[in-house]
Amino acid sequence: MSTPAPLLLLAVGNPSRGDDALGPALLEALQAQGAEAAGDLELLGDFQLQVEHALDLQGRRAVLFVDAARPGTVAAPEGLALQPLAPAAALPALSHALSAAAVLRVAQQLGSAVPPAWQLAIEGRQFGLGEPMSALAKVRLAAALVLARQWIASQRAAVASARATEPAAAACKPAGPAHA
């Protein structure tokens, strides 16, 4: 099994439902810009989050969940929120789709190390089947792309810094018991 890229950006949404396409559109823009070229970032998209996505978190150093948000659910006036995310306290009894916090909880229950996580919520306006993305959503998408690129840059720097100190930390460990 190969080692996964240390960074994961997991975007969800339905391109056929108006502004719900914000997550997939952000992912496509990052792909077009070559964000994965360095090999330290995986861009993953899906219609909704499932329990299986907890497996995608294994071996990661950081994850960013990206999704459209319903009108009035993002407190920021610009309609964007990039916030740290913690595992949910509990999981819904029955659910076909999960929140990002619930995916973190599933990973925790599987005994996996849960990577630091953030959620980028992009507020949309229209979510009807067959509707195009709204003009406001396109403006917010451009701003969200800037936030996502900033997150990627900061996490790349954190990964590089951690990797630079790992050999030094290993060199400081005792070699083990001496044999006489």
C-alpha positions in Angstrom: 0.0 0.0 0.0 1.4 3.4 -1.0 1.7 6.3 1.4 -1.0 8.9 0.9 -0.2 12.5 0.2 0.1 14.3 3.5 -2.6 16.8 2.6 -6.1 16.1 1.6 -8.7 18.5 0.2 -12.1 16.8 0.2 -14.8 18.7 -1.7 -18.4 17.6 -1.8 -21.4 18.8 -3.8 -23.7 18.0 -6.7 -22.8 19.9 -9.9 -26.4 19.4 -11.1 -27.9 21.4 -8.2 -27.0 25.1 -8.7 -24.7 26.4 -6.0 -24.2 22.9 -4.5 -21.6 22.7 -7.3 -19.3 25.1 -5.3 -17.2 22.3 -3.8 -16.6 20.4 -7.1 -16.0 23.7 -8.9 -13.3 24.7 -6.4 -11.7 21.2 -6.8 -11.7 21.5 -10.6 -10.1 25.0 -10.4 -7.3 23.6 -8.2 -6.8 20.7 -10.5 -6.6 23.1 -13.5 -3.9 25.1 -11.6 -1.8 21.9 -11.0 -2.2 22.0 -7.2 -1.5 18.2 -7.0 1.7 18.4 -9.1 4.1 18.4 -6.1 2.6 15.1 -4.9 1.9 16.4 -1.4 -1.8 17.1 -1.9 -4.6 14.9 -2.9 -7.8 16.5 -4.3 -10.8 14.3 -3.8 -14.4 15.0 -4.7 -17.7 13.3 -4.0 -21.4 14.1 -4.0 -21.7 13.7 -0.2 -19.6 12.5 2.7 -19.9 8.9 3.7 -18.4 6.7 6.5 -15.9 5.4 3.9 -14.3 8.8 3.7 -12.9 8.2 7.2 -10.5 5.8 5.5 -9.3 8.6 3.3 -8.0 10.4 6.4 -5.6 7.7 7.3 -1.9 8.8 7.1 -2.7 12.5 6.5 -1.2 15.4 8.2 -4.1 17.8 7.5 -7.4 17.8 5.7 -9.7 20.5 4.4 -13.3 19.8 3.8 -15.0 22.1 1.2 -18.8 22.3 0.8 -21.5 24.7 -0.2 -23.6 26.1 2.7 -27.3 27.0 2.8 -28.3 30.7 2.8 -28.0 32.2 6.2 -25.7 29.5 7.7 -22.4 31.3 7.3 -22.0 34.1 9.8 -19.3 36.0 7.9 -20.6 38.8 5.7 -18.6 37.6 2.7 -20.4 34.2 2.8 -17.2 32.3 3.5 -16.0 30.5 6.6 -12.7 28.6 7.0 -12.7 27.1 10.5 -10.9 24.4 12.4 -13.0 21.3 12.8 -13.2 18.8 15.6 -14.7 15.3 15.6 -18.5 15.3 16.4 -19.4 14.3 19.9 -21.7 11.6 18.5 -22.9 10.1 15.2 -26.4 10.2 13.9 -28.3 7.0 14.6 -29.1 6.5 10.9 -27.6 8.5 8.2 -26.8 8.0 4.5 -24.6 11.2 4.4 -22.4 12.6 7.2 -21.1 16.0 8.2 -17.3 16.6 8.1 -17.2 16.4 11.9 -19.0 13.1 11.8 -16.4 11.7 9.3 -13.7 12.7 11.8 -15.7 10.9 14.5 -15.8 7.7 12.4 -12.0 7.9 11.9 -11.6 8.3 15.6 -13.8 5.3 16.3 -11.8 3.3 13.8 -8.7 4.0 16.0 -7.1 6.1 13.4 -5.1 9.2 14.2 -7.4 12.0 13.3 -5.5 14.7 11.4 -6.0 18.4 12.1 -9.0 19.4 10.0 -10.7 22.5 8.7 -14.0 23.2 6.9 -14.4 25.8 4.2 -18.1 26.6 3.9 -19.1 28.7 0.9 -22.6 30.1 1.2 -24.8 29.5 -1.8 -28.2 30.9 -2.8 -29.9 28.4 -5.2 -29.8 24.6 -5.0 -32.5 23.5 -7.4 -32.0 20.5 -9.7 -30.8 21.7 -13.1 -30.1 25.3 -12.0 -26.9 26.9 -12.9 -24.5 28.3 -10.3 -25.6 31.8 -9.2 -23.6 34.9 -10.0 -23.0 35.4 -6.2 -21.8 31.9 -5.9 -19.2 32.5 -8.7 -17.9 35.5 -6.8 -17.7 33.6 -3.6 -16.0 30.7 -5.4 -13.2 33.0 -6.5 -12.7 34.2 -2.9 -12.9 30.6 -1.6 -10.2 29.6 -4.1 -7.9 32.2 -2.6 -8.6 30.9 0.9 -8.0 27.3 -0.2 -4.7 28.2 -1.8 -3.6 30.0 1.4 -4.6 26.9 3.4 -2.6 24.6 1.1 0.4 26.9 1.3 0.3 27.1 5.1 -0.1 23.3 5.4 2.7 22.7 3.0 5.0 24.9 5.1 3.9 23.0 8.2 4.6 19.6 6.6 8.0 20.8 5.4 8.8 22.1 8.8 7.8 18.9 10.5 9.8 16.8 8.0 12.8 19.0 8.6 12.7 18.3 12.4 11.9 14.6 12.1 15.5 13.4 11.3 16.9 15.6 14.1 14.4 14.2 16.6 15.2 10.6 15.5 18.9 11.4 15.9 18.3 12.5 19.5 16.7 9.2 20.5 18.9 6.8 22.4 20.1 3.9 20.3 18.7 1.3 22.7 20.3 -0.9 25.3 24.0 -1.4 25.0 25.2 -5.0 24.5 28.1 -6.0 26.7 
